[in-house]
Amino acid sequence: MQFKRIKLLMLILFLLLDIFLFNWWRAGRVVNDQVTDANVNIIDEMKNQKIRLPQFSTKVRYSSYVAAQRGDKQILDKVSLGKNATVSEPKDKNGVIVKFKTAKSLERNETSRDNEFDSQSIAAPAGYRYNNILTLDKNNTDRVYSQHVFGLPVISDYGIMTFQYNNVDKVTGFTQRKLINIEKLRDDRATITEEEAIIALYRYNEIGSGDRLSDGQLSYDTTIHVNGFDIYLPVWAFEAYSGHEKYILKINAFTGENMSE
């Protein structure tokens, strides 16, 4: 008899727990639906103002804070420059400045006697990839490549290579800065989505009627310098164009805070 009562009590408890969990799930779903509807309304509002938006993502990505130090001229150990280059240091000694005595061709030619190559053939072996946003922000023919850290491009000065080109599209030299002794400061956590970053820019009045926004790029940007280390956090970076000027806009990917300069 006692066993039957316990069994009945357990069934009742399980039923109440199921009801609680269902109501909790439904309430959460309503909130998420409301947030989604609000985002759609804001996006529509931006489009009505003729703001040209990219094909943005609503996917949640994960990242973390990172600490790193600034490398010196020894970072060129994986780049073969031959006798055609002179190497010097910037004033802060964090990196190298390379100037070619003879400008290099834009396109690599394996049959060429002087083994011509482009910026990609220099940047890739050193661990850098082309950065469209930083290059778009230039007002000249420079091309920018970013060091990648834990899957994300670095957009601060100390993690990029900038190549200079002449008027016939040949490389005349480059400046390289590289992060070393890189480590995560905590486990990965969720970031805001590209869509949420765009909405944040709109709420901060960083974009307005007639503006054009590039695809967002989740990147690492520096925040503070502590005990010889730079602290980096993930940011959503965009190239914006107002019709008469262009500029980079940045949103903290953890908090949604405006980090645009």
N, C-alpha and C positions, 0 to 999 in steps of 0.2 A: 504493500500500500504506500509506504513511504517512498519507494523507488518510483512509483507512478507519479507521485506528486513532484518529485525532483525533475523527472523527465518532462512533465507538463510545464514546470517553471522554466526549464531551459528552452523549451520551444517558444514560450512567450517572450523570453529575453532575446532570442535570436530574431524573432519577428519584429520586436521593437527596434533592435539594432539595424535590421534591414530597412525599416521605415525611416529611421534617422539618417542613414547613409544615402538613401534615395533622395530625401528632401535636401540634404546638404549638397549632393551632386547637382540637383535641379537648380538650387539657388545659385551655385557657382556658374552654372551654364547660362543662367539669365544675366548675371553680371558680365560674363564674357561676351554674350550676344549684344548687350547694351554698349560695351566698349567698342566692339566691332562696328556697330551701327553709327556710333559717334565718330569713329575714324573715317568711315565712308562719307559721312556728311561733311567733314572738314576737307577731305580730298576733293569732293565735288565743289566745295566753296572755292578752293584754290584753282580748280579748272575753270570755274566761272570767271575768275579774275585773270584768265589767260596766262596763268603760271604753267610753264611747260615742264612737266615732271617726267622722270625716267620710269621704266618698267620696274618698279620697286618690289622688293620681297617682303613677305610677312613671316618669314622663317626665323625662329629663335636660334641664335648661335651662342656659343660659350667661349669665355676667355678669362684671363686673370691679370693681376698686376705683375709687372716684371721689373727686375733690377738689372742694370748693365753698366759697364764702364766704357770709357772712350778709348779706342785703339790709337796707336801711333803709326809711324811710317812702316813698321814691320808688317802691316796688313797687306802689303803688296807681294807677299811671298808666293802667291798662287797665280800671279799675273806676269806673263812674259812680255816685256816691252822691247827687248833688243837694244840696239845701239841708236835707235831713232828717237829716243826720248830723253828729256832732262827731268829730274825729279827734285822737288823741293818741299818744304814744310810750310803750312799756314802759320800765322803768328802764334796761335794757341798750341801748335805742335800736335794737335789731334787730327791726324790724317796726312794726306799727301796731295801735292799739286803736280800734275804731269803735263808737260808740253811736248808735242811732237815736232821734230825738226822739219819733217815732211808730212803734210796732212795725209791722213789715211782715207781711203775710199769708203763710201757708204756701204757698198755691197762687197761681201767677201768673194774673192776670185781665187779658187784653189790652183789655177794654172798660172796665176800672175807671178812674175819673177820676184816681186818684192812682197808677196804673200799679203795682199791687202785685206783688211777686215773692218767690220763696223763696231759700234759701241757694244752690241750684244756679245760679240766674241770676247770682249774684255770683261764685261760685267758678269756674265753667267758663271765663269769659272771662279769668280770671287764671291759668289753667293748673292747676286743682286738680280732683280727682275724689273722690267720696264714698268714705270708708274705713270699711268695716263693722266691722273688728276694733277700731280705735281708738274708734269710737262705742260699740260693745258694752261696752267697758271703762269707760265713764262711769257714774257713779252718779246722774246727773241727766239733763236733757233736751238737753244739748249734742250737737251733731252735728259730726263731724270730717271734713275733706277733706284729701287729701294731694297735694302737688306730685309730679308724675311725672318721674323722671330716667332717661333711657335705657330707658324702658318699664316701670320699676318705681316703686311708690309709696314716698315717704319717710315714715318713721314717727317720726323724731326731732322734737323741738320746733321746730327751725328750718326745717321744710319743710311746715308744716301750717296750715290755717285752721280755727279752732274757732268755731262759731256758737252763740250763746245764744238760747234760746226761753223765752217766758213760759208761764203756765199755760193759755193759750188757743191755744197752738201758733203763736205769731207770733215772728218774728225780732226781738230787741231789740238785737243788736249782734254783733260778732265780733272776733277777734284774728287777725291775719295775719302769718305769718313766711315768708320766701321765700329759697331758695338762689339765688345768682348766680355767674357766672364758673365754671360747671361744666365739668369735663374728666375724661376717663378717664385713669387712671394706667398702664394696661397693657391688652393685648388680652383679649378675653373668654375665660373658661375654664369648664369644666364645674362645675356645682354638684351637691350631693347632692339626691336626689329628696325629694318631700314625704313619701313613705313612710319613707325613711331618717331624716328629721328627726323624725318621730313616734316611731320606734324609739329614737332618741337621747334624746328626752325621757323615755321609759320607763326607759331604762338609767340616766339621771341622777336617777331617782326624783322627777321633776317631776309625773308623773301617776300616780294610783293607783286603787284600787277605787272604782267609782261615779262617777268624774270624767267630765266631758263636754268634748270638744275641738271647736273650730270648724274650718272649712276652713283650710288653711294658705295664707299669702300671702307670696310671695317679695318682699321689700321691701329698701329701703336704710336702714341705721341707722348712726349715727356711732360712731366708735371713739376717735380722738384728734384733738387740735387742734395743728397745726404751722404756724408762720410765717403766721398769719392765715387758714389754710385748715382746714376740717374734713375728715377722711378718712372716707369711707363705704364699707361693704362690704355685700354681700347677706346677708340673714338670712331664715330661715323664721320667720314670726311666726304665733302661734295665740292665740286667746282660750280660756282654760280656765275651767271652772266646777266647783267641788268640792261644790256643794250648799249652801254657806253663804257663799262668797266667790268672786269672779272676778278673773282676773289674766291678763296677757299673758306668754306664754312665747316665748323666742327661741333659735334654734339657728344658729350660724355656718354659712352655706350652702357654704362652701369646706372647712372642717375638721371640721364636726360638733360643734364645741365648744359647751357650754352658755353662753348669754349672758343667761339669764333673771335678773331682779333678785330 
